[in-house]
Each structure stands twice: as C-alpha cells, then as structure tokens.
Amino acid sequence: MPSTLGFAILAALAKDARTGYELTAVMNRPVGYSWTARHSQIHTDLQKLLADGLVRFEAEHGPGPQGKKVYHLTPEGRAALRDWVTEPPRARTERDELVLKTYASWLADPAELAELFRAQLLLHEERIAQYEGQRAGFAGVPDPGDPAFGNYAALWCGLSYERHRAEWCRWMIGRLDPSA
C-alpha cells in the first residue's frame, strides 16, 4: 500500500502525466498548501509506485543530453487511488508550535507576544489574499466530477483555515494588548 505521499503523487498524476520535477512543482502548489514533500522524497516514493505497478513512465527527449521520464498512472494506480480517497484518514498528531507557545504564554511579556501574533496575523492575511486571488480564477464551483473540483475544495479548506487563524490571532492580540 502506498504511503500518504504516494497517494498525493497518484492524485497529481491522475490529473496529468508529469515528470519528477513537475511533480515537485505540483507538490509546492496547489498540493503544498496541505501536504509538502521534497524532490528526494517524491523520487523515492515514485520508485516504490513503479515497483508496485501503480505508475509507469515514458522516456522522452529532454532539453539536455539526458532524456526525461514522464510518469502516468496505470489502471491499478487509478483503482488504488479511487479506493483510498473514500477511506477514513489515518489519525495524525497535531504539532502546532504557535498553539504550544500560547499554552506557555503566561510566562512571556504580553507586549512581545502581541507582536508575535501581529506578525502571524500578517502571514495569514497574506495567504487569505493569495487564496482569494486563486479562487477568483474559478468561474464558480466546479462539478464534483470535474478534476478542478478537488483544487477548489482544497482551496476552500485552506481559505477557511487561514480565516480562522487570522481571527484567532486578532483575538489573542485583543487579549494581550487591550489598547489595540
């Protein structure tokens, strides 16, 4: 059974055949908003997916002296991905450093903490603007059978998360700096 990264690769390949470097780019945007991976990790999982018969590649002429491999799903890979999509996600451990810092915040200077949360608020507001810009590229909500639906749904989740975090940062700033 593929790893979660393996399934992320299968999901990217389900939309289009890609080279390893193109997969890395997709893992940065849009998949990277919720799941990140380095090129070396992607390459390792691609080899496992190849060995399991879930992906294949076609060798094509590359820009340099070496050819390039363009990966695509096999029917078995598509079936594995389809089955995986409806399985409950594995339990995961939350590791949120800002929440951990908040837990111990009573030890810190409130003004310094307020500055930390102001900086975090700016980051979340920048992401909101970025996500809103991407959402503007859609002419409405795609049909669930359209490959773009997954992009839209993931974008909506990311936007909701960023709005929530921004609101929490504002709340924290208000508690730490009543004059704000």
C-alpha positions in Angstrom: 0.0 0.0 0.0 1.4 3.4 -0.9 2.3 6.0 1.7 0.3 9.2 2.0 2.9 10.9 -0.1 2.5 8.1 -2.6 -1.2 8.8 -2.8 -0.5 12.5 -3.2 1.7 11.6 -6.2 -1.0 9.4 -7.6 -3.6 12.2 -7.2 -1.3 14.6 -9.1 -0.7 12.0 -11.9 -4.5 11.3 -12.1 -4.8 14.9 -13.4 -2.0 14.7 -15.9 1.2 12.8 -16.8 4.2 14.6 -15.3 8.0 14.4 -14.9 9.5 14.2 -11.4 10.3 17.9 -11.5 6.7 18.7 -12.5 5.5 16.6 -9.6 7.7 18.6 -7.3 6.2 21.8 -8.6 2.7 20.4 -8.1 3.6 19.4 -4.6 4.6 23.0 -3.9 1.3 24.5 -5.4 -1.5 23.6 -5.0 -0.9 20.3 -3.1 1.7 22.1 -0.9 -0.9 24.1 0.9 -1.9 20.9 2.7 0.9 18.4 2.1 4.6 19.1 1.5 7.4 16.9 0.1 10.9 17.5 -1.1 12.1 16.2 -4.5 14.1 13.5 -2.9 11.0 12.2 -1.1 9.0 12.3 -4.3 11.7 10.4 -6.2 11.8 7.7 -3.5 8.0 7.2 -3.5 7.9 7.2 -7.3 10.3 4.3 -7.3 8.0 2.4 -4.9 5.0 3.2 -7.0 6.8 1.9 -10.1 7.8 -1.3 -8.3 4.2 -1.8 -7.2 2.9 -1.3 -10.8 0.8 1.8 -9.8 2.7 4.1 -12.2 4.7 3.8 -15.4 6.9 6.2 -17.3 7.6 7.0 -20.9 11.1 8.2 -21.8 11.1 11.4 -23.8 13.8 13.6 -25.3 14.8 16.2 -22.7 16.3 19.6 -23.1 19.8 18.4 -22.2 21.8 15.3 -23.1 19.7 13.1 -20.9 16.1 12.1 -21.6 13.3 12.7 -19.2 10.8 10.4 -17.7 7.1 11.3 -17.9 5.1 9.4 -15.3 1.5 8.4 -15.6 -1.0 6.3 -13.6 -1.6 2.7 -14.5 -5.2 1.3 -14.3 -4.1 -0.3 -11.0 -2.8 3.1 -9.7 -6.1 4.7 -10.6 -8.1 2.0 -8.8 -5.8 2.2 -5.7 -6.3 6.0 -5.6 -10.1 5.7 -6.1 -10.3 3.2 -3.2 -8.0 5.3 -0.9 -10.0 8.6 -1.4 -13.0 7.2 0.4 -11.2 5.6 3.3 -11.1 7.5 6.6 -7.8 9.4 7.0 -5.3 8.0 9.4 -5.1 9.6 12.8 -2.5 12.3 12.9 -0.7 14.1 15.7 -1.2 17.8 15.7 2.0 19.7 16.0 1.3 23.4 16.1 4.2 25.4 17.6 2.1 28.6 17.9 -0.5 26.8 20.0 2.2 25.3 22.1 3.7 28.7 22.6 0.2 30.0 23.5 0.0 27.3 26.2 3.1 28.7 27.9 2.3 32.3 27.0 1.6 33.3 30.7 5.4 33.3 31.1 6.1 35.9 28.4 5.8 39.6 28.2 2.3 40.3 26.8 3.6 43.1 24.5 6.2 40.8 23.0 3.5 38.1 22.5 1.2 40.6 20.9 3.9 41.4 18.4 4.4 37.7 17.6 0.6 37.4 17.0 0.6 40.6 14.8 3.4 39.0 12.7 1.4 35.8 12.4 -1.8 37.7 11.5 0.1 39.4 8.6 1.1 35.9 7.3 -2.4 34.6 7.5 -3.8 37.8 5.8 -1.3 37.4 3.0 -2.3 33.8 2.5 -6.0 34.8 2.5 -5.3 37.4 -0.2 -3.3 34.7 -2.2 -6.1 32.1 -1.9 -8.8 34.7 -2.8 -6.8 35.5 -5.9 -6.7 31.9 -6.8 -10.4 31.4 -6.1 -11.2 34.4 -8.4 -9.7 32.2 -11.2 -12.7 29.8 -10.9 -16.0 30.7 -12.7 -18.0 29.2 -9.8 -17.7 25.9 -8.0 -16.7 23.1 -10.4 -18.9 20.0 -10.6 -17.7 17.2 -8.3 -16.9 15.1 -11.3 -14.5 17.7 -12.7 -10.8 17.4 -11.8 -10.8 21.1 -10.9 -13.3 20.3 -8.1 -10.6 18.9 -5.9 -8.5 22.0 -6.4 -11.4 24.2 -5.5 -12.4 22.1 -2.4 -8.8 22.1 -1.1 -8.5 25.8 -1.7 -11.8 26.4 0.1 -10.5 24.4 3.1 -7.2 26.4 3.1 -9.1 29.7 2.9 -11.3 28.7 5.8 -8.3 27.6 7.9 -6.5 30.9 7.2 -9.5 33.0 8.1 -9.9 31.1 11.3 -6.3 31.5 12.2 -6.4 35.2 11.4 -9.5 35.6 13.6 -7.7 33.7 16.5 -4.6 36.0 16.1 -6.9 39.0 16.3 -8.5 37.6 19.4 -5.1 36.9 21.0 -3.9 40.5 20.2 -7.0 41.9 21.8 -6.3 39.9 25.0 -2.6 40.7 25.1 -2.9 44.4 24.1 -6.3 45.8 25.2 -5.4 49.2 23.6 -5.3 47.5 20.1 
